[in-house]
Amino acid sequence: MYTLEELKKQNKDISELLDVLSVLIEHPHLKSNMHVCEMTTRLNEKVWMHLVFEDNTLYSELSRHHNPDIQKLTQDFHQSAKDVKKLFSSYVRNWCHTHANDADHQAFVDESRQVFELIRKRIELEEKEIFPLVEKHFSS
């Protein structure tokens, strides 16, 4: 089981990759760059693994809590993970290949911003609501 500190570090790593990719996506000539694609794939793997570990640890603990407010937040938390996985997987399939058409750059930027924002919101939910809740109710 991952500790909260490890999950927080994963969030930091994901945020840093988002920061770099947010700059790179703005340059049309980098959209089909293999290194940008590799970074996007690495980000996808980090996000995916982070969500899986949270699902297996935090979600399983929080879903059994007796407080209905915590149960509701837990359901939102779980749904957020599903949304991120679905949207990000589609994004990587659509855009992460070196033969991408440069004419689609604005659509790529728009979808990138949407996906990155969804991931950032997820991290914010974790940092501001989920992690403190776990620390308060489940830490010894």
C-alpha positions in Angstrom: 0.0 0.0 0.0 1.2 3.5 -0.8 1.5 6.0 1.9 0.0 9.5 1.6 3.5 10.9 1.3 4.2 8.7 -1.7 0.9 9.6 -3.3 1.7 13.3 -2.7 5.1 12.8 -4.4 3.3 11.2 -7.3 1.1 14.2 -7.6 4.1 16.5 -7.6 5.7 14.4 -10.4 2.5 14.5 -12.4 2.2 18.3 -11.9 5.7 18.9 -13.0 5.2 16.8 -16.2 2.0 18.8 -16.8 3.9 22.0 -16.4 6.4 21.0 -19.1 3.9 19.6 -21.5 1.7 22.6 -21.1 4.5 24.7 -22.6 5.5 22.2 -25.3 2.0 21.7 -26.7 1.9 25.4 -27.7 4.6 24.9 -30.3 3.1 23.4 -33.5 6.4 21.9 -34.7 6.6 19.9 -31.4 3.3 18.1 -31.6 4.7 15.2 -33.5 8.1 15.2 -31.8 8.9 11.8 -30.4 10.2 13.2 -27.1 7.0 15.0 -26.5 5.1 11.8 -27.2 7.3 9.9 -24.8 6.7 12.5 -22.1 2.9 12.2 -22.8 3.1 8.4 -22.6 5.1 8.7 -19.3 2.5 11.1 -17.9 -0.3 8.7 -18.9 1.5 5.8 -17.1 2.1 7.9 -14.0 -1.5 9.1 -13.9 -2.9 5.7 -14.5 -0.8 4.0 -11.8 -1.5 6.8 -9.4 -5.3 6.3 -9.9 -5.1 2.6 -9.6 -3.2 2.7 -6.3 -5.6 5.3 -5.0 -8.5 3.2 -6.0 -7.0 0.1 -4.3 -6.1 2.0 -1.1 -7.8 5.3 -0.4 -11.1 4.6 -2.2 -11.5 1.2 -0.6 -11.0 2.7 2.9 -13.1 5.8 2.4 -16.0 3.9 0.8 -16.5 2.0 4.0 -16.8 5.1 6.2 -20.0 5.5 8.2 -20.4 9.3 7.4 -22.7 9.9 4.4 -20.8 13.1 3.4 -17.6 11.1 3.3 -19.2 8.4 1.2 -20.5 11.0 -1.2 -17.1 12.6 -1.5 -15.7 9.1 -2.1 -18.1 8.5 -4.9 -17.2 11.8 -6.5 -13.5 10.9 -6.0 -14.0 7.5 -7.7 -16.0 9.0 -10.6 -13.2 11.6 -11.1 -10.7 8.8 -11.5 -12.9 7.1 -14.2 -13.3 10.4 -16.0 -9.6 11.1 -16.0 -8.8 7.5 -17.2 -11.3 7.6 -20.0 -10.5 11.1 -21.3 -6.7 10.7 -21.0 -6.7 7.3 -22.7 -8.6 8.7 -25.6 -6.3 11.7 -25.8 -3.2 9.6 -26.0 -4.7 7.4 -28.7 -5.7 10.5 -30.7 -2.6 12.6 -30.4 0.4 10.7 -29.2 2.0 9.5 -32.4 4.8 11.0 -34.5 2.8 11.0 -37.7 0.2 13.5 -36.4 -1.1 16.1 -38.9 0.3 19.5 -38.1 -2.9 21.1 -39.5 -4.8 19.8 -36.4 -2.6 21.8 -34.0 -5.4 23.9 -32.5 -7.6 20.9 -31.8 -4.6 19.2 -30.2 -3.9 22.3 -28.0 -7.6 22.6 -27.0 -7.9 18.9 -26.0 -4.5 19.0 -24.3 -5.6 21.9 -22.2 -8.9 20.1 -21.3 -7.2 16.9 -20.3 -4.4 18.7 -18.3 -7.0 20.8 -16.5 -9.0 17.7 -15.6 -5.9 16.1 -14.1 -5.0 19.3 -12.3 -8.5 19.5 -10.8 -8.1 15.9 -9.7 -4.8 16.6 -8.0 -6.4 19.6 -6.3 -9.3 17.4 -5.0 -6.8 15.0 -3.6 -4.6 17.6 -2.0 -7.3 19.8 -0.5 -10.0 17.2 0.4 -9.1 13.6 0.1 -5.7 13.5 1.7 -6.7 15.7 4.7 -9.7 13.5 5.2 -7.6 10.3 5.2 -5.2 11.9 7.6 -8.0 12.9 9.9 -10.0 9.7 9.9 -7.6 6.9 9.1 -4.2 7.8 10.4 -3.1 6.4 13.7 
